[in-house]
Amino acid sequence: MKALMFGWEFPPHILGGLGTASYGLTRGMAECGDMDITFVIPKPRGDEDKSFAHIVGAGNTPVVWKDVSWEYLESRIGNVMNPQEYYDLRSHIYADFRYLYTNDLGCIEFSGRYPDNLLEEINNYSIVAGVIARTYKFDIIHSHDWLTYPAGIHAKQVTGKPLVIHVHATDFDRSRGNVNPTVYGIEKDGMDNADHIITVSNLTRRTVIEKYHIDPAKVTTVHNAVEPLSKEIQSIVMPRNTRDKVVTFLGRITMQKGPEYFVEAAAKVLQKKNNVRFVMAGSGDMMDKMVRLAARRNISDRFHFTGFLKGRQVYEMLKASDVYVMPSVSEPFGISPLEAMQVGVPSIISKQSGCAEILTNTIQVDYWDIDAMANAIYSIISYPAMYRYLKEEGKKEVDEIKWKYAGQKVIDIYRRFVQ
């Protein structure tokens, strides 16, 4: 079976969990056999793993020839013209498409990130999707997250192939309910046009059904998983130059992730135990606010900000930690606790996270309950038996949560629509 996937991130160049999940799922599907996957991203860097998928760059795909491309016009207008009609029409619409002129190769340029003109890049990505959909042979289209829904819809329109969208998060998660109507509209349009919808948790499935008014029969949960540790990661040994315990938050420092609850819990722990260091690893629009909050709580000497970490740095930080905390306000899934458990780090997660649906050897608290969070942190770093139990049983549990199982579930969904 051949799948055309549209994504926005792909390792090693990632800015969040979307790229990690897209990579893991694609690799897991390839392990199941009988899958040929073309994975499209806006801007490949050339060092992506191509062993299990054909990586295509939207920014490397020509969409214009001289003035305006035949493919682009055909996909935008929606009907087929003969060459004379094409040349007659070109002069009338040239101005409308002038912005497409980006380089000598006729390719639209993409940042490959989340720029201020993100909506423009999403639209341009959908334009290129029409060209790519005509270029490659495939049986089904799979769009990862809202940024690629317009691309998936366009590919479906020009080929008639079935579309599956993968909801990694909704704007209700990212905004704490203060939803951007433009983003909501893109998400809703993707869901309405999809033949089937995959969500990363039952939590997200309920949001799709209740907030976007989607038929429950159209929505299936496929929980995320975690990549096996490479030999390089397994070999990491982090020396401990201090007897202090280390408690870590690792993720985007945004309101969705609940960083302020971590700081408040840290302050409560430090009232009882002073040989503890708290680390907030990541970046985001709330970082400065968290720095000031730590200062107001008078814990700056025990609180550290590392900035954004990726790849090996993530595992070095985790291996240097005694406890991992994910206090997310609304977390569709949350892969980072699984990564922490892989290296034997006891984890505390919010009940409002999707991964709480499949993890048992963690401590789960309400994100807003800083007393419960502080008590859990204190207990793990104070009672060796509790620490060892969560360390050992957590690793056993997470080692059985594999992407190939998730991949098989996705393939089974494909087979409903591909004969």
N, C-alpha and C positions, 0 to 999 in steps of 0.2 A: 504494500500500500504506500502511496506517495502523499506526503503532507507538505503543504506550503504554510510555514509559520511566520508570523509577523511579531517581532519583539522590539524592545527599545534598548535593552542592555544585554551584554553577554560578556562573561569573564574572559580575560582578567580585568577588564575595564568596567567596573560596576560602581554604582553610587548607593545601592540599597539591596533589599532582599529580592526584588523583581528579577535581576540578572541571575542571582544564585538559583532561584527557583526555576527559571526558564532553562538554564543549563542542566540542572539536575534532572528535570522531567524529560528533556530531550534525550539526554544520555540514557536514562532509564528506559525510555521507549525503544531506543536503538538496541539495548540489551535483550529486549523481548523478541527480536528478530523480525524479518519481513517488513521492515519500515525503511523508507527512503525519505529523509527529511531535508527540505530546503529551508534554512532559517535566515530571515531577512532582518537586518538591523540598520539604523540610519547611517552609521559611520564606523565600519570595521577598521581596526588598527593594523591588522595583518598577523597578529600573534594569537588569535583565537584558536581554540582546539577544533580542528576540522576532521577529527578521526571518526566522528559519528554523525556529522551533519554537514551539508553544503552551505557555507556561509556566503550570503549575498549582501552587498552594501547598496542601500538605496542611493547613497551619494556617489556610487560608482556606476549607476545605471543611466545611460543617456535617455533623455526624454524629449530633446529638441533636435531637429535636423534643419540646418540653416535658420529659418525663421521660427517655425512651429512644427512639431513632429506630427506625422500622420497618426501614430498611436495615441498621442495625447489628445488630438482633436476628436478622434473617433470615440475615445473613452469619455470625454467631457460632453460631447453632443449626444451620444447614445444611439446613433444610427450610422450606417455605412455609406460613405460617399465614394463616387468615382473620382479619379485624379483631377478631372477638369473642375468638378464641384469644389474639390479641396483647394485648388489654386484660386478660384473665384472668391471663396470665403476667407482665405488667409488674410488678405489685405484688410478686410473689415474687422477682424478680431485680433489683429497683431498687437494692438495696444493693450488688450486685456491680459495677454500672456507675456508681456515684455519682462515682467519681474522674474520669469523663469531663466533669463539669461544669467548664468552664474559662472561658467567657465567655458573654455574653448572646446571641451568635449561634449557640451550640451547636457551636463549633469547639474542637478540641483545640489547645492551644498548644505550639509547638515552639521550641527555642532556635536551631535552624539550625546548631548547632555540634557539639561532642563533649563533652557535659556529664557530670557524675558519674553521673547517672541515664540513661546512654546506652541501656541495655537496655530501660528503660521507654519511651524515645522510639522505639526501633526497633519495639517491640510496638504502640505507639499509631499509628505510621506504617502498620503492616500493617492496623490497623483501618480507617483512612481509605482505604487502598487498595481495600478492598471497595466502599466507596461510590463512589469515583472510577471503578472498573472498570464499575460499573453505569451511570454517567453518560455516558461517552464511548464512541463506536464505534471499534473498532480490530481489527486482524487478528492482532497478535502482541504479546507482553509482553517487555520487555527490562529486566532489573534490573542496575544497576551496583554491584558490590562487595557485601560481606557484609551491610552495614547495611540493604540494600533487598531481600535475598533473601526474608524473610518477607512483605514487601509483594507481591512478584512471585508467590509461592506462593498467597497469598490471592486475588489477582486471577485467577489461573488456576483456582482452586477454584470461584469464583463465576461464571466465564464459560466455562470449558472451552477457552479460547484457549491456544495453545502458548506456552511460556516459554523464553526464552534468558537465561542469566545471564552476566555479564561479570566475570571474575575479574581485578581490577586488582592484587590482592595477596592473600596468605593469611596466617593467623596464624603460620605457620612463618617467613615473612619478617619480620614485625613483632617477633617475640619471640626471634629467634635459636634457635628450637627449643623454647623453654619455653612450650608452647602452652597457652592458656586453654581448658579443656574446654568451657565454655559457648560461646565464639566458634567453636571447632572444630565443635560440634554444629550451630550455625546455618549454618556454611559447608557442612557435609556434607549437611544437610537441603536446602539450596538446590541443591546439585549433584545429589542423588538425584531431586529433583522437577523439575529442568529437562529440557526436551526436547533442548536442546543447550547446550554450555558454550564460551564464547570466553575464551581467555587472551591476555595481552598479550605473551607470549614463550614460546619453547619451554622455557625454564627453569621458568616457572610451569606450563606444560602437564605437565611431568614430575612436578612436585609434586602436581598434581591427580590424576594417574593413580596415582602411587606412594603418596602419603600419605592420599588420600581414597578410594582403591580404585575409581576410575571407569574404565569401559570406554574405551579410547583412541579408539574410533570416535565417541565422543560429544563429543570435545574438539578444537577447532580453534584454532590460533594466528592472531591478527590483530595484528601489531605496531602500536604507536602511531606517531604522526607529530608534526608540529609546525605551528603556525599560521604563515602568511606574515606577515612584518613589516608593520605598518601604516606609513603615511607619518609619523605622529607618532614612532614608535619609530625609524624610519630617520633621522629628522632630529636625534636626540639626539647631541650632541657633548659629551664629557666632558673638560674641561681637565685637564691634568696639571701639578700644582704641585710635583712632585717627580720626581727621576730614579730613584726607587725602582721596582722591579718589583712588581707586585701579583698575588698568587696567591689565588684565591677558592674557598671551599667555600660552596655555597648550597643549603640544604635544612633539613629538620627535624633538630634536634640530638638524635637518639635513637640507641639502640644499633644499630638497623637500618642507619643511614647511616654508621656507622664513623667518627665525628668524632675519636676518639682517635688513629686512624692518621694523620689529617691533621695533628694537632698534633705527633705524633712525627716525621713526615716533615719538617715545618717546622723543627723543632729541628735535624735533620741538615743541611738546606740552609743554615741560618744559621751552622753551623759553618764552612762554606766561603765563604759570600757574605753580606755584611751589608746590601747595598742592596736588600733584599727585604722587603715587607710582606705579611703573611698575614691574610686576612679570613675570618671565619666568620659568614656571613649567614644568619640564621634564629633559630628559638626551639625549645625542647624541654626535656624533663626532664633532659638531660645538660649543659645550658649551664653551670651552676655548677661542675660537675665539670671541664669543659673549661677554664674560667677558672683553676681551681686547678692543673690540669695544665700550662697555659702558664706559670703562675708558678713551678711546681717546675722546669720546664725552663729557667727564666730567659730567656724570650723574650717576656714581656708587653709590652715596649716596641716589639716588632715584630709584635704580634698584636692584631687588632681584632675586636670583636663588635658587629654592627650591630643585632641584633634582627630580627624578622620583616619581610620585604620583600614587596611585592606590586605587580602591574601595572607601571607605568613605572619604579618603583624597582628592580625586578629587572634591567631592561635598562640602567639607569644604572650599576648595580653591575657588570654584565657588561662593558659598554663601557669601564669604568675598569680592567678586569683584563687582565693579560698571559697568564694561565693559569687554566683552570678545572679543579678536581679533584673527582671524585665517587668516594669510597673505600667505597662501600656494601658491607656484609657480605652482604646478600641484597636485590637490587633487581629486582623483577619486570620493570620496563622502565627507567624513568629518562628523563624528557623534558628535564630541565635541561641535559644536555650538548648536545642538539640546539639548544636556545635559545642556548647559548654559541657554538656553531659558526656559527649564523646571523649573528652579529655579528662573526665573525672571530676568536674566541678559541680558541686551541689547547686541546684537552681531554684530560685523563687520566681514564680510567674503570677501575673494577674489572672483572676478568674475570667476576665473579659478578653481573653486571647483564644484564638482558635486551637493552638497547640494544647491547651488545657483539656481539649476533648479526647486526646489520645495519650497523654502523659499521666502516669500514676505516681512515679517516684520523684515528684517535685513537691514543693510546698506552694500551695495556691492561696492567694489572698485577693480581696477586692483592692483595686488600684488605689482607692481613696483612703484605705484603712492603714494609715502610716504606723499606727501602734502595732497592728498585726505584722506588718512588714518588718518593723524594727525588732519585734520579738523573734521573728523567724531568723533574721540575720544574727541576732545575739545567740540564739540557741545553737545554730550551726557552728559558729566560731568558738563556742564555749564548751560544747559537749562532744568529745571525740567520737563516741559511739554513733551519734546522730550523723555527724559528718561522714564517717566511713560508710554507713548504710546508704545514704543518698549518693555518695560517690560511686560505690560498687553496683548497687541495684539500678541507679540511673544509667550507668554505662551499658549494662546488660540490656536494659529496655530499649535504649535508643539505637543500639547496634542492630536491632531487628526492624527498624523503620527505614525501609530501603526504597530508593526511587524506582527500581524496576517494578515494584508492586503498584506504585502509583501510575507508572507508565502503562502497565497492562490494563488498568481501569480506563485510561484514556483511549487506548486502542479499542477496547470493547465498545466505548461510546462511538468511536468512528464507524465501527462496523454496522451500527444501526442505520447509517446514512450512506454507506458505500457498499454497493452490491458486487 
